[in-house]
């Protein structure tokens, strides 16, 4: 029983302590995320043709187990055409429980293994945690994160296919 109690507390699984949520956890999902950065007509045309390669998924509030599952479901439903960039916008997230952070990291690692770049926009307290994951790129704003993705796409983008298929594995 002690082991189950410990697991429940560590992963925030106890439903009797679930907070009442009046707002949705996932704020938006969509292809064609664009930054406010000025682009040439040629660059704009390329970004418009490639709009399904950069997506952004936003979240808000406290991320506990249930909210993290909802967020990962939205992320999986919006994964870009490979190779692509996933911008996870956590700017409005106020907290992430340790178990939820581990669940989120595992889900994002799986997406990265499929050949996508993971880009996180988060407030300062969360940036260090995002930077701690190899292959993730962290920014202090959604616009900066999307602009970086656009720059990468315009520069030729990531190699096609998952890392193992490219021999970089």
N, C-alpha and C positions, 0 to 999 in steps of 0.2 A: 504494500500500500504506500509506503514511503517513496518508493521509486516512481509510482504513478503520480503522487502529489508533486514531487520534484519536477517531473516532466511537464505536468500541467502548468506549474508556475513558470518554468523556464520558457516554455513555448506559448504562454498566454492562451491556453486551451480551455480554461474553465469558463463555461458559458454563463454561470451565475454572476460573474463579474463583468459581463459584456456591457460596454457603454451603450447608451441610446444614441443612435446617429440620426440626425435630422437632414443631413446632406449626403449626397453620393460621394463615395471614395474616388471613383474615376471621374475626372472632370472633362476629359476629351480624349478622343483617339482619332487619328486620321493620317492619311497619306498626303503628301504634298506640303509638308511643313516648310515654311519659308521664313527667312530672317528679314530684318529691315535693311540689311546691307545693300548698297547700290551695286547693281551689276550691269555689265554691258548688254546690248541687245542679244548678242550671240550667247553669252552666259545665261541670260534669262531664258532664251529658247531651249538651251540644253537642260536647264533645271526644270522647265515645264515638261519637256519630253521624258524626263527621268523622275517625275514627281512621285512615283510609287516606290522609289528607293530610299526616301527619307520619310520616316514617320515619327510622330510625337505622341506620347501617351502621358497625360497629366493626372496627378493624384492630389488629394488634399486630406487634411486632418491627421489623426493618429492612426498609424498602421499597426494593427494587431493581426492575429492569425486570419480571421475572416476577411478583413479588408485587404490583406496581402493576397489572399486567394483570388479575390475579385480583381485586383490590379493585375495579377499574372494572367488571369483569364482574358482580360482586355488586351494585354500585351500580346498574348499568343494569337488572338483574333486579328491583330493588326500588323503582325510581323511583315516587314517589307519584302518586296521581290528581291531575291538574292542576286548579287551581294548588295547589302543595304545597311542603313544606319537606323538604329532605334534610339530616339531621344526620350529618355524617361525624365519627365518634368516633375520634380519633387519640391518645387519652390513653395508650394502651399502646404507641405507636410509638416506637421508640428511635432511628431515623434514616431519612432520606429522601435518596437519591442525587439529584444535580441533574437528571439526565435523567428520573428517575422523578417528580420534583416537576413538571417541565414536562409530562410525560404526564398526570399527575393533574390539573393545572390546566386542560389542554386538555379533558379529559373532563368536568370539572365546569363549565367555561364552556359547553360544548355543552348540558348539562342546564339551566343557567341561561337559555340562549337559548330554551329550550322553555317558559319561564314559571315555573320553580321557584326558590325561595330556597335558597341554599347556606349552611349553617351548620356551622362547624367547631369541634369541641371538641378542644383540643390542649394539650400541655405548653408552658410558657413559651418554650423555644427555637423552637417552630414557630409560635407565635401571630403574630409579626411577619410571617412569610411569608404566613400566611392573611389578615392584615389588608391586605396589599399588593394584594389582588385586589378590584377594585371590585365591589360587589354581594355580597360574601361578608361574613358576620358571624362573628366569632371569639369564643370563650369559653374560660375556663380549666377548665370541667368540662362533662360531658355533661348533667348535671341542669340547669345554667344555660342551656345551649344549647336543650334541649327546652322549658324553661319559657318562654324567649323566643319560640319557635315557637308555643307554646300562647297566649301573650299576643297575638301577631299574629293568630292564627286567631280568637280571641275578640273582637278589635277589628275584625274584618271581613275579615281576610286580604288577600293580594295580589290585584290585579286579575286577572280571568280571561284566560287565553291568554298566548302569548308576547309579549314587548315590542313586536315589529314589528306585531302584529295590534292592539295597543292604541294605535298611533300614537306611541309613545314611543321608537321605535327605533333 
